Amino acid sequence: MSPVVRSVSSDEVLPKAVDVVVIGGGIVGTASAYFLAKRGFSVALLEKGHVACEQSSRSWGWCRQQNRDPREMPLSLISMRLWANLATDIGQDLGFRRTGLIYTTDNAAMLAYWEAWRPTAKEFGVETHMLSAAEAGRQIPQARRKWLGGLHSVADGKGEPAIAAPALAEGARALGATIHQNCAARGLDVTNGRVTGIHTEKGHIRADAVLCAAGAWASGLMRRHGVIFPQASVRQTVVRSKPTANVGEVLYCPDVAMTRRLDGSYTMAISGRATLEITPQGIRFAREFLPQFIKRFKSVKLRLGSSFYGGPESLGALFGNDPTIFERNRVLDPAPNRRLVKIIMDNVRGTFPQLAGLELDQAWGAYVDCTPDAIPVISGIDTLGGLYLAAGCSGHGFGLGPGVGYLAADLITNETPSVDPSPFRLARLTDGSMIKVGPL
Ligand SMILES: Cc1cc2nc3c(=O)[nH]c(=O)nc-3n(C[C@H](O)[C@H](O)[C@H](O)COP(=O)(O)OP(=O)(O)OC[C@H]3O[C@@H](n4cnc5c(N)ncnc54)[C@H](O)[C@@H]3O)c2cc1C
């Protein structure tokens, strides 16, 4: 079942020509469209389903700097600044609040890992405090476990996945962009080695540039045009409660991660409980993902599932050239793991006495699209002029989304990049560079 998302109006008539076509109406595509339109570029945003129908509405909504790979930190700082201003700029609430994040643990290695990140926090001016066991216990009850300690990341926060990308799409539209939902991009129009437009299910648009922000579908889409983008998705389960007592805004412990939503309900999941389904695309990029698989071996279950035959990593997406695969998969909506839903509910009810009667509202599944080093790709494509890629946010693209969109707009409009774009170039994943796996 898909999570609830605020709907956005569509423009029914495709423009004949625009400066930039953006493929994908997730947080990355909508933020890119917004920042491009803000710079005066004409933009058409294409979404095969509806805005935010895939990862961006299924996310926990954390906007964090804490525990990020140093390569992502400059982008993360920019994202937090953008988040803080977007509501005023667009004139709509995106649900962003600097609530701080609370982490607690009974695992000494985890605590040491948080402690080891403090020099990065200092280097980038991020305020973060370690919590003693007693302080941690005051934040998250020690009913199921005894904490060794915790962490308070003061300046981090959350956004509302049901409204953030829709608000960005509407912000872009107010600046002249057109938004086309139920309108899949089928393939690029290429003339003399340069992108000159896009073929969609509703017709053709001429464009000087195309940005592929197609989330989990990006690799298959790029492959049709000879561009190799190593990408793999892991499947996760998320639960939403009914509105309930406030036990904290953004909380993490080994038994549950919780985000309080604007209506007083909680988004809940267990960190690190993911399933890696064996797929043709996964087999294709097995070598590139081996270091990450080894690093996360204990937290990822390997399964053969239906995604071998259908969806973005299937035989059809990888080897076929079927232009309508995107239309047949309007919304990637995998079933949640029912066993895990029960475990999450039991863990929360058993941890917080005030939530003993917590009621389940909804549960959903989701695929998280990852790169081999768990760092996004935000990059022009050397072999195909006018083509850009912004995808592979590896489980942390909601918080980074505004910064990713801003940097993508910098690259497309040929402005001085707001951060060094080299850590995000596509070629790092394909030119034999050593792959250093970052934290998820
Ligand atoms: C369970 C879960 C929890 C998460 N928690 C967090 C978190 O707390 N904090 C955080 O920072 N990140 C989190 N993430 C990660 C974050 O949600 C993603 O990194 C981010 O949403 C990716 O945004 P996107 O725009 O790249 O992709 P998506 O949101 O997946 O958007 C891509 C869009 O492209 C469309 N599309 C694909 N192909 C085509 C086509 N051919 N034509 C037209 N449209 C197309 C799709 O329909 C889709 O809507 C989480 C993710 C999940 C799944």
The ligand as an ORCA input file, in Angstrom:
! r2SCAN-3c Opt
* xyz 0 1
  C      12.232      3.334      3.734
  C      13.102      4.495      3.408
  C      13.554      5.348      4.419
  C      14.362      6.434      4.093
  N      14.699      7.316      5.078
  C      15.420      8.410      4.769
  C      15.688      9.408      5.735
  O      15.218      9.336      6.862
  N      16.459     10.466      5.377
  C      16.969     10.589      4.126
  O      17.686     11.548      3.869
  N      16.695      9.676      3.163
  C      15.929      8.597      3.448
  N      15.630      7.682      2.509
  C      16.199      7.842      1.168
  C      15.429      8.857      0.380
  O      14.045      8.639      0.491
  C      15.856      8.752     -1.078
  O      17.283      8.826     -1.164
  C      15.274      9.895     -1.893
  O      13.890      9.989     -1.681
  C      15.578      9.654     -3.359
  O      14.892     10.628     -4.088
  P      14.857     10.533     -5.656
  O      14.123     11.720     -6.133
  O      16.248     10.289     -6.155
  O      14.069      9.173     -5.978
  P      12.515      8.823     -5.922
  O      11.832      9.486     -4.816
  O      12.433      7.347     -5.993
  O      11.970      9.486     -7.256
  C      12.268      8.987     -8.536
  C      11.016      9.180     -9.381
  O      11.313      8.941    -10.742
  C      10.151      8.427    -11.354
  N      10.541      7.779    -12.607
  C      11.350      6.710    -12.777
  N      11.487      6.414    -14.089
  C      10.767      7.339    -14.767
  C      10.516      7.558    -16.139
  N      11.036      6.755    -17.088
  N       9.716      8.589    -16.500
  C       9.185      9.413    -15.538
  N       9.381      9.225    -14.207
  C      10.171      8.212    -13.832
  C       9.626      7.457    -10.293
  O       8.270      7.151    -10.488
  C       9.903      8.214     -9.013
  O       8.780      8.939     -8.560
  C      14.787      6.627      2.774
  C      14.325      5.778      1.750
  C      13.451      4.752      2.059
  C      12.903      3.930      0.933
*
